[in-house]
Amino acid sequence: RIIGSEYSLQDYNRAGIPLIEIVSAPDLRSPEEARLYLERLKAILQYTGVSDCKMEEGSLRCDANISLRPFGQVELGTKIELKNMNSFRAVQKALEYEVERQARILDEGGTIVQETRAWDEARGVTVTMRTKEEAQDYRYFPEPDLVPLVLDPAWIEEIRRTLPELPAARQRRFQEQYGLPAYDAALLTESRSLADWFEEAASRYRDPKTVSNWVMGEFLRLLNAEGLEVAQVKVKPGQLVALLELIDRGTISGKMAKGIFEEMFHTGEDPEEIVRRQGLVQITDAAELSAVIDRVLQENPKSVEDFRAGKEKALGFLVGQVMRATGGRANPGLVNELLRQKLNG
């Protein structure tokens, strides 16, 4: 059996803004394909500024029609309309449930009744709302005050030329221009605001992949934890670049940078100011670190013996003790180098 489905997305509110409805033909063949279609359509609507597409606020809604038919049968099966789905994941789950429910009925020789069903998220099932047998059950009637709207092809082409770079095209460009993997490019272009934030930072820094890692890692982690939109965050792309440059110069370590970035995210403060105020400058002076290492070796003779007996893990313990003694400010690479020199000397 295959699935034939229709989907409509609606953008409206109750203050008189007109409804925009997009209805697809029954071309989709799986619940997952339906979800991916909706995600791509949502991105296009956001990129073009048609809607903010916030389903939780009602600025976007989705209903789905689904029917099953035996392989080889030309006519579509009986249509079921699904409502009450508040996320694209819910659309997929509701359709998956309907595939199983309808297939079970048909396999047992039963008949699918045309109806509207609601998705019950808590129970993971669809339930009957109302039956609709014929077109008149929908109470359709013509609107007498609306005249046909004929769009000039030249006007359509003019609008087409004003469209921004769309998600799929931007994703390809991110791969080609910045050398990003397909996964990075797809994630970064999911929303226009996130793509803009990344691109402003990437255009200022030598390694776009490093920027991508920070945006997909720390930036999105904090964004999701706080429930914020990109436009609401205080940290700016240029501040991330400044932080990465502090790492490059050896002023701070990568581990220190994560804590600094979190404070930047919440306060909007420049990384240099946070480093200065908190005294977080990384210790890279060999003489200063050598004195700390000597003290750590004297305090941990058993670990020294273990390392010299071939137990490599002992080195990690000693590095940790040096880092703790310096409040995490020691340059880890230099600590490793100096420790090995002293232990092997």
Secondary structure, DSSP 8 states (H G I E B T S, - for coil): -EEEEEEEEEE--TTS---EEEE--S---SHHHHHHHHHHHHHHHHHTTS----GGGTS-EEEEEEEEE-TT--S----EEEEEE-SHHHHHHHHHHHHHHHHHHHHTT-----EEEEEETTTTEEEEEEE--SGGGGT----TT-------HHHHHHHHHT----HHHHHHHHHHHH---HHHHHHHTSSHHHHHHHHHHHTTSS-HHHHHHHIIIIIHHHHHHHT--GGG-S--HHHHHHHHHHHHTTSS-HHHHHHHHHHHHHH---HHHHHHHHT---B--HHHHHHHHHHHHHH-HHHHHHHHTT-THHHHHHHHHHHHHTTT-B-HHHHHHHHHHHHH-
